[in-house]
Amino acid sequence: MKFWMNRRQVFQYTTAAVTASAVASLSANRAEAADVVKRLAKRGYDGIYARQPELDMESKGDFYSGIYTWRGQELERAAEQRAIELLSAKKIDPKKPMSWGEAVALIDKDPLIAMTCRARTSHQKLKYKMVQDYYHQHADEYLTEMEKADKLGPGSLELNPKMVIPEYTAHEIHSMPGGYVGDEFAGHMYDCGTNWGAYVDRNYQDGAHIGMAGNAMTPADGKVKRILDIGTSIGQFASSMKRRFPEAEVWGLDIGGPMVRYSHMKAADNGIAVNYVQRLAEDTKFPDNHFDIVVSNLLFHEVNYTGTQAIIKEVGRVLRPGGVFSPTDDNKNPETVKGKYTLWYNYRWNHEDWYADWHRIDFPAEFKKSGMKVVEVPNTPLIRGIKA
Amino acid sequence: MAEKKIVKSKLQTNHETYAAPFVEADYDAAVFTSNEGMAPTVDAMFTSMMALGANVWALQRRIAITEILMEKNGKVTRDMIEKYVPTEAEKAQLKKARDTFVTELYDPFKVMGTIHYGASIDVPDPTVKKAL
């Protein structure tokens, strides 16, 4: 993927290999989109998305990207080496099976290892605070922007402000202020936060999600009419599936109202017709046997034990026979003591509050209970479910 | 785990909102660096230094863009600086400069000492022992 194309061109590029009829359909979407959503884009566009509204914000974000890379490549490696030295001094195999608690007790007194936690937490706090502060200070104009986008296409938006939000979905997951449901600008924060963090340098033009969509398993009969992305967050997987399957009806579902609003605004701005809905993944409201493909990206580590069971059961219900479920996250435990320590840190202090639940779930067993045959993805820890 | 506290967004607005109450996290309560005799203020200082680094880098990047525009046009306006889109070559140069800056600023945190200076009087250094 070349990232210097403009936002419409990227849409064209990703569909270049599909059929002529599909391209004609997309052209109609683009024409329709030309007079619809208009982002504020005060500093113009960078590829498919509006640039950050101020140069200093863009620059600080760039700095936080650099910090993220340095922390991962430099500080963590030094800490990993320190952990090996500490364990070696105690004659403990760094890969000895043990609990998270035992791992923490062995190495948490070391200042270098503790510094990895400090660097992670400071990075999360500062980047999110900067984005939240900016949008809260300019709330009127950006809420007006979203209100306009709410009513425009292509695609559609369903908000359910009176729905009951289960408590487990309302945590400040990965230290994002307000989590997925609690701040009007949750989508804005998530977008910046992931680009300056977990997706650094590889997703600011949706490249990572376009890759995931390309790898998503399809039904054996090749029929793909309807696709559902559960836990869509800011909608990138759903819009990438629409790019891959332009004639399919694509839905993106999330519990966060602010998240689906932002998803819709971004997709519509790119002329991509996805239907975003604020609903529960364990109660999607769709008919039985409705979807050919259900996808999810990094969803289950943010769901509690019973929620995960209920979601997998719901996926089994809405998939049609032969339909495929393609989740992207796996719950394999890290092998090293330092890996377990970092997992604990993420659970406790980065507020990945459902990490422990996630690691207790037997996903293949849950898939089978929900009527899906389990298929392993070669050379990865991932699994797919095919409805019997 | 600390006691759960349900809160609402602090944003005050007349617009219709779609945010819901949420469970407040306690990440601000974390002290990571108080082991081995270090004071908890080290945590705050590290965060402060990271914020300072972000501001310094924003200034450096602004200066670099101003210089690029001056060289290209002979004059600049604030709007030109705000909206300038670096070329691919300029982006690569800026990224290299950023990584150098980050490394210079933070690499010291990779190298933490293990010998307390007061105890180092006993180091097996013949010169030091002679001076004693």
Interface residues (C-beta under 8 A of the other chain):
Chain A: W4 R43 G44 D46 E54 L55 D56 S59 K60 D62 F63 Y64 G66 I67 T69 W70 E74 L75 A78 D108 K109 D110 P111 L112 A114 M115 C117 R118 A119 T121 S122 H123 Q124 K125 L126 M130 H136 A139 D140 L143 T144 E147 L159 P161 I165 E167 A170 H171 E172 S175 G178 G179 V181 G182 D183 E184 A186 G257 P258 R261 Q278 R348 W349 N350 H351
Chain B: M1 I6 V7 K8 S9 K10 L11 T13 H15 E16 T17 Y18 A19 A20 P21 F22 V23 E24 A25 Y27 D28 A30 F32 T33 N35 E36 M38 V42 D43 F46 T47 M50 A51 G53 A54 N55 W57 A58 R61 R62 I65 I81 E82 K83 V85 E88 L94 K95 R98 D99 F101 V102 T103 Y106 D107 F109 K110 V111 M112
